[in-house]
Amino acid sequence: MKRVLALALLFVAVPVGAQDLLPPAPYAYKQLDDPRQEAEALALMETLRCLKCQSQSIADSDASMAGDMRHQVRSRIAAGEEPEEIREWLVERYGDYVTYTPQVRPLTLPLFAAPIVFLILAVVLLRRRFRKRSEGTE
């Protein structure tokens, strides 16, 4: 049983480790020749979160996954796609977490609405409490 488990672990670990050994994608570290396109790509990359680092944008991250994402952004910009189209494609592929500015959708609406609901609830509760105190002191 231990041998089977060790063998299964080996089959999982080898592909994961091998991915970091692959050479970076061509546009991971190479800028586009057109300065306008590179500026568009960089502006978009600043707004996309590295899924491995989580606290860095893909423009700042050295993770291989961020390099692959930079390559995708630059190659799609070079092909003539608009930055917003690329953002939508990345969100569709990786989820809302990939962007620092998530869109309001039915699935994310509770995240945007919850702070407002809690604030209203707090105001109502505090108002009731202070009203009872002021009535009790008169």
C-alpha positions in Angstrom: 0.0 0.0 0.0 2.8 2.4 0.8 4.5 1.7 -2.5 1.3 2.4 -4.4 0.8 5.7 -2.5 4.4 6.7 -3.2 4.1 5.8 -6.9 0.8 7.8 -7.1 2.5 10.8 -5.4 5.4 10.6 -7.9 3.0 10.7 -10.8 1.4 13.9 -9.4 4.6 15.6 -8.3 6.6 15.1 -11.5 4.3 17.1 -13.9 3.8 19.9 -11.3 7.6 20.3 -10.9 8.2 20.0 -14.6 6.0 23.0 -15.4 8.4 25.3 -13.6 11.3 23.9 -15.7 9.6 25.0 -19.0 11.1 28.0 -20.7 9.1 31.2 -20.3 6.6 32.1 -23.0 8.0 34.5 -25.6 6.2 37.6 -24.4 6.5 36.9 -20.7 9.5 39.2 -20.4 9.8 40.7 -23.9 8.0 43.9 -24.6 5.9 44.6 -27.7 7.6 46.6 -30.5 4.8 49.1 -30.7 5.0 51.5 -27.7 1.2 52.2 -27.7 0.4 48.5 -27.7 3.0 47.9 -24.9 1.4 50.7 -22.9 -2.0 49.2 -23.3 -0.7 45.8 -22.3 1.1 47.1 -19.2 -2.0 49.1 -18.1 -4.1 45.9 -18.3 -1.4 43.8 -16.6 -1.4 46.2 -13.7 -5.1 45.5 -13.1 -4.8 41.7 -13.2 -3.9 39.7 -10.1 -1.3 36.9 -10.1 -3.1 33.8 -9.1 0.0 32.3 -7.5 1.3 35.3 -5.6 -2.2 36.8 -5.0 -0.9 40.1 -3.6 0.9 41.1 -6.8 -0.2 42.1 -10.2 1.0 40.0 -13.1 3.1 43.0 -14.2 5.1 42.7 -10.9 5.1 39.0 -10.3 8.0 36.6 -11.2 5.8 33.5 -11.0 5.7 31.4 -14.1 1.9 31.6 -14.2 2.2 35.4 -14.3 4.7 35.2 -17.1 2.2 33.0 -19.1 -0.6 35.5 -18.4 1.7 38.4 -19.5 2.4 36.5 -22.7 -1.3 36.0 -23.3 -2.0 39.7 -22.7 0.8 40.9 -25.0 0.1 38.4 -27.8 -3.6 39.2 -27.8 -2.9 43.0 -27.8 -0.5 42.4 -30.7 -3.2 40.5 -32.5 -5.5 43.6 -32.2 -7.8 42.6 -29.3 -9.1 45.3 -27.0 -7.9 45.2 -23.4 -11.5 44.8 -22.1 -12.0 41.8 -24.3 -8.8 40.2 -22.9 -9.9 41.0 -19.3 -13.2 39.3 -20.0 -11.5 36.2 -21.5 -9.2 36.0 -18.4 -12.1 36.4 -16.0 -14.0 33.7 -17.9 -11.0 31.4 -17.7 -9.8 32.1 -14.1 -12.8 33.7 -12.4 -13.4 37.1 -10.9 -10.5 36.8 -8.5 -8.1 37.4 -11.4 -9.1 41.1 -11.6 -8.6 43.8 -9.0 -11.8 45.4 -10.1 -14.5 42.7 -10.1 -17.7 43.3 -12.0 -21.1 43.5 -10.3 -23.0 40.3 -11.4 -25.7 38.3 -9.8 -23.1 36.0 -8.3 -21.0 38.9 -6.8 -24.0 41.1 -5.9 -24.1 39.9 -2.2 -20.4 40.9 -1.8 -21.2 44.5 -2.9 -24.5 44.7 -1.1 -23.5 43.2 2.3 -21.6 46.3 3.6 -24.5 48.6 2.7 -27.0 46.2 4.4 -24.8 46.0 7.6 -24.4 49.7 7.7 -28.2 50.3 7.5 -28.8 47.6 10.1 -26.2 49.2 12.4 -27.8 52.7 12.0 -31.3 51.3 12.8 -30.1 49.4 15.9 -28.1 52.4 17.2 -31.0 54.7 16.6 -33.4 52.4 18.6 -30.9 52.1 21.4 -30.4 55.9 21.8 -34.1 56.5 21.4 -34.8 54.2 24.3 -32.2 55.8 26.5 -33.4 59.3 25.8 -37.0 58.2 26.6 -35.8 56.7 29.9 -34.0 59.8 31.1 -37.0 62.1 30.6 
